[in-house]
């Protein structure tokens, strides 16, 4: 099995992004990506998709994301045409809170790719023809921008890519009734946490909003995300604290309360445990860089 690197395709080191039409007439070798994710949109035909040692049938209209370190290949292609969009995951981390709280976004771009890497998982988005036509038009504009590289093309591509991400996330929401229950329960939970992480939150409240028990909430978090809901909540709060420490003059106590921690001493202990520096030392180091 070979590693595939983004720089093989994206020649500009300052813009690690690549988009192309891909036509596979023959089987491809099993490979895995190194340090990038790939959004795949099947535009025509069908093939067998191999992920690890599992196979699934993919066809026109299917959309899925493959993260780095996930081995995959195609075999038995028939009139098979796809669009490959290769990008660094940090492009999606810049998404606004309104998108991060979308159940479809969490399921399609975060949970499915993660789960696909650790367990057999065949779920994917299936676009109806009118939606695929819209996506195909958007892809055509993006490929034209990428190939011609007119002034401002990078900004245009980032904008169009995020438009595509939002559209596909909405389509996933529309497909929700066909999605495995656990995945949508988890997407509901993450969406709710992302939307309310600065407010007082309890496991019981998150579970109620996700329509499952606390025990089941913990179990599916561990299964899909290999973490707990509380750890996920704390991570969001600490990331917010880092931003405030870097860019504001708020006191440590004010930041603690701003980020959902009622006890500033507990906040300091937790921050130090996660980052190896106290909030005060983190701020000092950030200013000196």
N, C-alpha and C positions, 0 to 999 in steps of 0.2 A: 504494500500500500504506500502511496506517495503523498507527501504534503503539497498543497497548492498555496501559493503566496499571492497576496493582493498586488504586490509590486510587479508581478509578471504581467498584469493587465493594466493597472493604473500607473502610468509612467511619471506622473507629477507627484512627488513626495509630499507636497503641500496640500494635495487634494486626493486623499485615498478613497476614491469612489470610481466605480466602473459599471457601465450598462451596455448590453449587447443583445442582439437576437442570437439564439443558439439553435442550430438544427443538427440533430443527432441521427445519422443514418445507420450507425453501428453501435454495438454495446460499448459502454465506457468503463474504464477501470475504476475499481474502488479507490477512493481518495478522500482526504479530509482537508479542510481549510485550516490555514494557520493565521490566526489573529484577525479574521474577518468573518462576517455573516453573509449569507446569500439569500435574497428573496427570489423565489422562482415562480413564474407565472406561465402556465401551460396555455399556449395560444392556439395550438392545433394538434390533432392526432392523439396518440396514447403511447404508453411505455410501462414497463415494470420498474418501480423505484426500489432500490435496495438500500436499506439503512441498517448498518451493522450486518446482521445475518437475516434480517426480516425483509420480506417483500410486500409491496402493495401496488395495486393498479392505479395509475394516474392518467388523467385524460384532460381534454380541452376544458378550460375553466378552473382547473385546480390551482390553488395558490398555497405555498408553504414556505417556511423559513428554515434554513439549515445553519446552525451555529458552527463556530470553529470546533475542532476535535470530534466532529460527528462524521464517521465514515459513510459515504453514500456513493451510489453509481446508478446508471440506467442500463437496462437490457431490453431486448426485443422491441425497439422503437418502431412505430408505424406512423409515417407522415408526421413525425414528432417535431414540433417547433415550440421553443420556449423563449422567454425573456429572462436573462440573468441580471440581477442587480446586486453588485458586491459592495459592501460598505462596512465601515468600522462601527461596532456597537455604540460607541460614544455619540454617534450622530443621533441616535434615538434618545439618548439620555438628556439631550437638550430640548426634548418635547415639552410643551406646556403642560401645566397641571390638568387642564381640561382634557387633554389626550391621555395622560397617564392614568386618569380615573376611568377611562373607557374600558369596559369589560372585554370588548372585541380586541382592543390594542393589547391588553395584558395577555389574553389567550393566544392570539396569533403571533405576536412578536416577542413575547417573553416566556410564557409558560410552555407552549407547545415545543419550541426549539429546545428549551432546557430539558423537558421531559423526554423528548425524542432521543436525546443523547444518552440517557441512563436506562431507558426501558423501551421495549417494542411499542411503537405508537404510530398509528396510521391515520389519525384524524387530520383533516385539512379543510381549508375553505373551498367551497365550490361555487363559482360565480355563474349566475344565469347569463344567457347570451347578451341581453341589453347591457348588463353591468360589465361584461367582458369587452364589449365594443367600446364602452367609455374608457376602460383601463387601457385598451389597445391604442386608442387615440392619444392618451396621456403619455404612454410609453414612446410612441412615435415622435412626439415633441421632445421628449427627454433625449432620445437617441440622436435626433437632429442637433440639439444643443451640444451634446457631448462630442459629436464628430466634427462639427464646424468650429466650435470653440470661439464664438464671437465674444466681444467684450461683455463681461458680466455673466458668462455662461455658468460659472461655478455657483454664483448666487441663485441664478435661475434653476439650476439642477437641484440644489438643496431645497428650494421652495417647492418645485414640482414633486420631488421625492416625498416631502412631508405631506403634500396634498394626496399623493398616492397612499401613503400610510394611513392617513385619516379616512380616506374613502374605503380602503380594505377593512379597516377596523369597524366601520359602520356596517359594511356588508357582513362581517362576522357576527355582529350583534343581531342582524336580521336573520341569520342562520341559527341563532341560539338554540332553537327547539331541537335541532339535530345534533347538538354537541354533547359529548359524554357528560353526565351529571356532575361528577367530581370536578372536572375542569371548569365548568361554569360557576359552581359554588366557590371555587378558589378565585376565579376572576372577579366574582361579586365581592368577595372578602377583600382582595387587594384594591379593587376600585374604591371601596368604602374607606379603607385605611388611608389610601393616597389622598382622598378628599377631606379627611377629618383628622389627620395625624397630629395637628397642632392643638386639638381639643382633647379634653379628658376622654379616654376610651377604655373600655373594658372588653375582655374576651367575650363576655356574655352578649354585649351589644353588637360586636362584630359578627358573632355567630347568628344572632337574630336577623341581622340585615342580610346574611348569606343564606338564611333559611335552613340551617343545619345546627347540630348540637356542638357545644364547645369541644367535646371529645373528638367528634368527627372533623371539626375545623383544624384541630391540632394534628390529627392523623394525616389529612390530605396535604397540609402545609409541609409536613415532614416528608411525605411521599414525593410530592412534585418539586418542592423548593429546597428540601433538606435543611430547613430552618423552622423556627416557630413564628406564629403571628406577632408575639411580643418583640422578638428580636428584629423582625422586619419593621415594626413600628418604631423601635428605638433607633434603627439605622437611619430612617427618614428624618427623625428629629435631630440626630447627631449631624447629619449632612447639612441640615438647615443651620445648626449651631456653627459649623465650620464657616459657612458663608457669612454669617453675622459677625463672627470673630474677625474675619478678614476685611470686611467692608463697612463696618459700623463702629461707633464708639460706645455702644451699649455696655453696661457693666456685666460681669459674669452672672450676677443674680438676675439682671433684666433679661439676658439671653436665655438663661435657664427657664424662666417663666414664659418667655416668648416661644420657646420650643416645646412647651408642654410638660416641663418638669417642675413640679411644685417644690421640690427640695433641691436647692442649689448645691448642697454637699453631695447628694446622690448623683446629680448631674456631673459634677467634677470627677467623682470616682469612676463613673461609667465612661466618661469621655477619655480619661487617662488610661483606662483599661483597653479601650478600643484603638486609640491613636498613639499610645506610648508617651504622650505629653499631656500636661495639664492644660486646661483652656487658656490660661494666662501665657504659658510657655508657647503654645500653638500660635497665639496671636502675635507674640514677639517674633517668633521664627518667620511667620508669614509676612510681617512688615519688613523684615530684613532681607527677604528674597528679591 
